[in-house]
Amino acid sequence: MELSNDTKKILSVVDTLAKGKLNYQEDLGRLIEIAVLNNKMDHLEDLSFQARYSQGLLKIIQNSDNKIDEEYFTKVQLEFTESVQKIKLSIQSLLNHSSNFIKEIFAEKYLQMTQVSLMNLNKFCVDLGYLKLYFNDVKREKD
């Protein structure tokens, strides 16, 4: 998939925000391109927010110790699970505007219920979190 200049610019800024450490730059570019071409940037921004939110929840879960209330911990786990489902649905919705080939790549890599797929999705959410920072910067520039 050849990326448009708009997508290349966005991806360049996001890569800079990530200090050159994007996990899946090519796939992020594909998703941005789909959003750009189909006027779905609001949808992509919502996805990036959800991904960043899920990363915050995951940090709470990973850093849990005995000092965290068990009821609160259970609530965070449930919210994380719901967030991951929203992310998957959002990605699938964006992919409705892409080729079957791209859909298959994303389905195999991120959307299956396997340990590897979930790990890939988590890493992709980190990338999407940097995209959220990009959207935040754009909003600040407009104000």
Phi and psi in degrees as GROMACS dihedral restraints (atoms count N, CA, C in turn):
[ dihedral_restraints ]
;  ai    aj    ak    al  type     phi  dphi    fc
    3     4     5     6     1   -80.2    20    10
    4     5     6     7     1   129.4    20    10
    6     7     8     9     1   -88.5    20    10
    7     8     9    10     1   141.0    20    10
    9    10    11    12     1   -72.3    20    10
   10    11    12    13     1   165.2    20    10
   12    13    14    15     1   -62.2    20    10
   13    14    15    16     1   -38.0    20    10
   15    16    17    18     1   -60.0    20    10
   16    17    18    19     1   -45.4    20    10
   18    19    20    21     1   -65.0    20    10
   19    20    21    22     1   -42.4    20    10
   21    22    23    24     1   -60.8    20    10
   22    23    24    25     1   -39.5    20    10
   24    25    26    27     1   -64.2    20    10
   25    26    27    28     1   -47.6    20    10
   27    28    29    30     1   -60.2    20    10
   28    29    30    31     1   -47.8    20    10
   30    31    32    33     1   -61.9    20    10
   31    32    33    34     1   -37.0    20    10
   33    34    35    36     1   -63.7    20    10
   34    35    36    37     1   -45.0    20    10
   36    37    38    39     1   -65.4    20    10
   37    38    39    40     1   -43.0    20    10
   39    40    41    42     1   -62.5    20    10
   40    41    42    43     1   -41.9    20    10
   42    43    44    45     1   -62.3    20    10
   43    44    45    46     1   -38.4    20    10
   45    46    47    48     1   -65.1    20    10
   46    47    48    49     1   -44.0    20    10
   48    49    50    51     1   -60.0    20    10
   49    50    51    52     1   -34.2    20    10
   51    52    53    54     1   -85.4    20    10
   52    53    54    55     1     2.4    20    10
   54    55    56    57     1    55.7    20    10
   55    56    57    58     1    38.3    20    10
   57    58    59    60     1    73.4    20    10
   58    59    60    61     1    16.9    20    10
   60    61    62    63     1  -116.7    20    10
   61    62    63    64     1    36.2    20    10
   63    64    65    66     1   -67.3    20    10
   64    65    66    67     1   140.2    20    10
   66    67    68    69     1   -77.2    20    10
   67    68    69    70     1   -42.7    20    10
   69    70    71    72     1  -135.3    20    10
   70    71    72    73     1    65.5    20    10
   72    73    74    75     1   -59.2    20    10
   73    74    75    76     1   -41.7    20    10
   75    76    77    78     1   -62.9    20    10
   76    77    78    79     1   -44.7    20    10
   78    79    80    81     1   -68.5    20    10
   79    80    81    82     1   -37.2    20    10
   81    82    83    84     1   -62.3    20    10
   82    83    84    85     1   -41.9    20    10
   84    85    86    87     1   -60.5    20    10
   85    86    87    88     1   -41.1    20    10
   87    88    89    90     1   -61.4    20    10
   88    89    90    91     1   -45.3    20    10
   90    91    92    93     1   -66.5    20    10
   91    92    93    94     1   -40.9    20    10
   93    94    95    96     1   -62.2    20    10
   94    95    96    97     1   -44.0    20    10
   96    97    98    99     1   -60.5    20    10
   97    98    99   100     1   -43.2    20    10
   99   100   101   102     1   -60.1    20    10
  100   101   102   103     1   -44.3    20    10
  102   103   104   105     1   -65.9    20    10
  103   104   105   106     1   -42.1    20    10
  105   106   107   108     1   -63.2    20    10
  106   107   108   109     1   -48.8    20    10
  108   109   110   111     1   -68.0    20    10
  109   110   111   112     1   -26.5    20    10
  111   112   113   114     1  -110.7    20    10
  112   113   114   115     1    15.8    20    10
  114   115   116   117     1    53.1    20    10
  115   116   117   118     1    47.5    20    10
  117   118   119   120     1  -117.3    20    10
  118   119   120   121     1    30.9    20    10
  120   121   122   123     1   -65.0    20    10
  121   122   123   124     1   -33.3    20    10
  123   124   125   126     1   -63.3    20    10
  124   125   126   127     1   -40.9    20    10
  126   127   128   129     1   -62.8    20    10
  127   128   129   130     1   -43.1    20    10
  129   130   131   132     1   -65.5    20    10
  130   131   132   133     1   -38.2    20    10
  132   133   134   135     1   -64.4    20    10
  133   134   135   136     1   -42.0    20    10
  135   136   137   138     1   -60.9    20    10
  136   137   138   139     1   -41.8    20    10
  138   139   140   141     1   -61.8    20    10
  139   140   141   142     1   -43.9    20    10
  141   142   143   144     1   -65.2    20    10
  142   143   144   145     1   -36.4    20    10
  144   145   146   147     1   -62.9    20    10
  145   146   147   148     1   -47.7    20    10
  147   148   149   150     1   -62.0    20    10
  148   149   150   151     1   -38.7    20    10
  150   151   152   153     1   -65.0    20    10
  151   152   153   154     1   -43.4    20    10
  153   154   155   156     1   -64.6    20    10
  154   155   156   157     1   -41.7    20    10
  156   157   158   159     1   -60.8    20    10
  157   158   159   160     1   -44.3    20    10
  159   160   161   162     1   -63.5    20    10
  160   161   162   163     1   -34.1    20    10
  162   163   164   165     1   -66.4    20    10
  163   164   165   166     1   -37.5    20    10
  165   166   167   168     1   -64.4    20    10
  166   167   168   169     1   -42.9    20    10
  168   169   170   171     1   -63.6    20    10
  169   170   171   172     1   -40.8    20    10
  171   172   173   174     1   -63.0    20    10
  172   173   174   175     1   -38.4    20    10
  174   175   176   177     1   -61.8    20    10
  175   176   177   178     1   -40.3    20    10
  177   178   179   180     1   -62.3    20    10
  178   179   180   181     1   -44.4    20    10
  180   181   182   183     1   -64.7    20    10
  181   182   183   184     1   -44.7    20    10
  183   184   185   186     1   -69.2    20    10
  184   185   186   187     1   -31.4    20    10
  186   187   188   189     1   -96.5    20    10
  187   188   189   190     1    15.3    20    10
  189   190   191   192     1   -66.1    20    10
  190   191   192   193     1   144.5    20    10
  192   193   194   195     1  -139.7    20    10
  193   194   195   196     1  -172.5    20    10
  195   196   197   198     1   -69.5    20    10
  196   197   198   199     1    -9.6    20    10
  198   199   200   201     1   -81.1    20    10
  199   200   201   202     1   -14.5    20    10
  201   202   203   204     1   -84.6    20    10
  202   203   204   205     1   132.6    20    10
  204   205   206   207     1   -59.3    20    10
  205   206   207   208     1   132.2    20    10
  207   208   209   210     1   -62.5    20    10
  208   209   210   211     1   -36.8    20    10
  210   211   212   213     1   -64.0    20    10
  211   212   213   214     1   -43.2    20    10
  213   214   215   216     1   -64.0    20    10
  214   215   216   217     1   -43.3    20    10
  216   217   218   219     1   -60.9    20    10
  217   218   219   220     1   -42.4    20    10
  219   220   221   222     1   -63.0    20    10
  220   221   222   223     1   -40.9    20    10
  222   223   224   225     1   -62.6    20    10
  223   224   225   226     1   -43.0    20    10
  225   226   227   228     1   -64.3    20    10
  226   227   228   229     1   -42.0    20    10
  228   229   230   231     1   -60.3    20    10
  229   230   231   232     1   -43.3    20    10
  231   232   233   234     1   -64.3    20    10
  232   233   234   235     1   -44.6    20    10
  234   235   236   237     1   -61.5    20    10
  235   236   237   238     1   -38.6    20    10
  237   238   239   240     1   -63.6    20    10
  238   239   240   241     1   -45.2    20    10
  240   241   242   243     1   -60.6    20    10
  241   242   243   244     1   -44.4    20    10
  243   244   245   246     1   -63.9    20    10
  244   245   246   247     1   -39.1    20    10
  246   247   248   249     1   -63.9    20    10
  247   248   249   250     1   -42.7    20    10
  249   250   251   252     1   -62.4    20    10
  250   251   252   253     1   -40.7    20    10
  252   253   254   255     1   -63.2    20    10
  253   254   255   256     1   -41.8    20    10
  255   256   257   258     1   -62.5    20    10
  256   257   258   259     1   -40.3    20    10
  258   259   260   261     1   -62.6    20    10
  259   260   261   262     1   -46.9    20    10
  261   262   263   264     1   -60.0    20    10
  262   263   264   265     1   -46.2    20    10
  264   265   266   267     1   -63.5    20    10
  265   266   267   268     1   -38.8    20    10
  267   268   269   270     1   -65.9    20    10
  268   269   270   271     1   -42.6    20    10
  270   271   272   273     1   -62.6    20    10
  271   272   273   274     1   -45.9    20    10
  273   274   275   276     1   -60.5    20    10
  274   275   276   277     1   -39.4    20    10
  276   277   278   279     1   -62.6    20    10
  277   278   279   280     1   -44.9    20    10
  279   280   281   282     1   -63.5    20    10
  280   281   282   283     1   -38.2    20    10
  282   283   284   285     1   -69.6    20    10
  283   284   285   286     1   -14.3    20    10
  285   286   287   288     1   -59.6    20    10
  286   287   288   289     1   -20.2    20    10
  288   289   290   291     1   -98.9    20    10
  289   290   291   292     1    19.0    20    10
  291   292   293   294     1  -124.8    20    10
  292   293   294   295     1   177.7    20    10
  294   295   296   297     1   -74.9    20    10
  295   296   297   298     1   161.9    20    10
  297   298   299   300     1   -61.6    20    10
  298   299   300   301     1   -34.4    20    10
  300   301   302   303     1   -60.3    20    10
  301   302   303   304     1   -48.1    20    10
  303   304   305   306     1   -65.3    20    10
  304   305   306   307     1   -41.1    20    10
  306   307   308   309     1   -58.0    20    10
  307   308   309   310     1   -42.9    20    10
  309   310   311   312     1   -65.7    20    10
  310   311   312   313     1   -41.5    20    10
  312   313   314   315     1   -58.4    20    10
  313   314   315   316     1   -51.1    20    10
  315   316   317   318     1   -65.7    20    10
  316   317   318   319     1   -40.3    20    10
  318   319   320   321     1   -61.2    20    10
  319   320   321   322     1   -46.6    20    10
  321   322   323   324     1   -68.4    20    10
  322   323   324   325     1   -39.5    20    10
  324   325   326   327     1   -82.3    20    10
  325   326   327   328     1   -36.5    20    10
  327   328   329   330     1  -124.6    20    10
  328   329   330   331     1   -23.3    20    10
  330   331   332   333     1  -106.7    20    10
  331   332   333   334     1    -2.7    20    10
  333   334   335   336     1   -79.6    20    10
  334   335   336   337     1   160.0    20    10
  336   337   338   339     1   -94.2    20    10
  337   338   339   340     1    54.6    20    10
  339   340   341   342     1  -115.7    20    10
  340   341   342   343     1   162.4    20    10
  342   343   344   345     1   -61.9    20    10
  343   344   345   346     1   -43.3    20    10
  345   346   347   348     1   -64.0    20    10
  346   347   348   349     1   -44.4    20    10
  348   349   350   351     1   -62.2    20    10
  349   350   351   352     1   -42.6    20    10
  351   352   353   354     1   -66.9    20    10
  352   353   354   355     1   -36.5    20    10
  354   355   356   357     1   -65.3    20    10
  355   356   357   358     1   -42.4    20    10
  357   358   359   360     1   -61.8    20    10
  358   359   360   361     1   -43.6    20    10
  360   361   362   363     1   -62.1    20    10
  361   362   363   364     1   -40.8    20    10
  363   364   365   366     1   -61.3    20    10
  364   365   366   367     1   -43.8    20    10
  366   367   368   369     1   -65.6    20    10
  367   368   369   370     1   -37.2    20    10
  369   370   371   372     1   -67.3    20    10
  370   371   372   373     1   -34.2    20    10
  372   373   374   375     1   -64.4    20    10
  373   374   375   376     1   -33.0    20    10
  375   376   377   378     1   -61.2    20    10
  376   377   378   379     1   -45.9    20    10
  378   379   380   381     1   -60.6    20    10
  379   380   381   382     1   -44.0    20    10
  381   382   383   384     1   -64.5    20    10
  382   383   384   385     1   -29.3    20    10
  384   385   386   387     1   -63.2    20    10
  385   386   387   388     1   -37.8    20    10
  387   388   389   390     1   -67.8    20    10
  388   389   390   391     1   -34.0    20    10
  390   391   392   393     1   -63.3    20    10
  391   392   393   394     1   -37.3    20    10
  393   394   395   396     1   -61.3    20    10
  394   395   396   397     1   -40.7    20    10
  396   397   398   399     1   -61.4    20    10
  397   398   399   400     1   -38.1    20    10
  399   400   401   402     1   -60.0    20    10
  400   401   402   403     1   -48.5    20    10
  402   403   404   405     1   -61.5    20    10
  403   404   405   406     1   -38.3    20    10
  405   406   407   408     1   -61.5    20    10
  406   407   408   409     1   -43.2    20    10
  408   409   410   411     1   -63.3    20    10
  409   410   411   412     1   -41.2    20    10
  411   412   413   414     1   -62.2    20    10
  412   413   414   415     1   -42.3    20    10
  414   415   416   417     1   -63.5    20    10
  415   416   417   418     1   -40.6    20    10
  417   418   419   420     1   -63.0    20    10
  418   419   420   421     1   -37.7    20    10
  420   421   422   423     1   -66.0    20    10
  421   422   423   424     1   -33.1    20    10
  423   424   425   426     1   -72.8    20    10
  424   425   426   427     1   -30.9    20    10
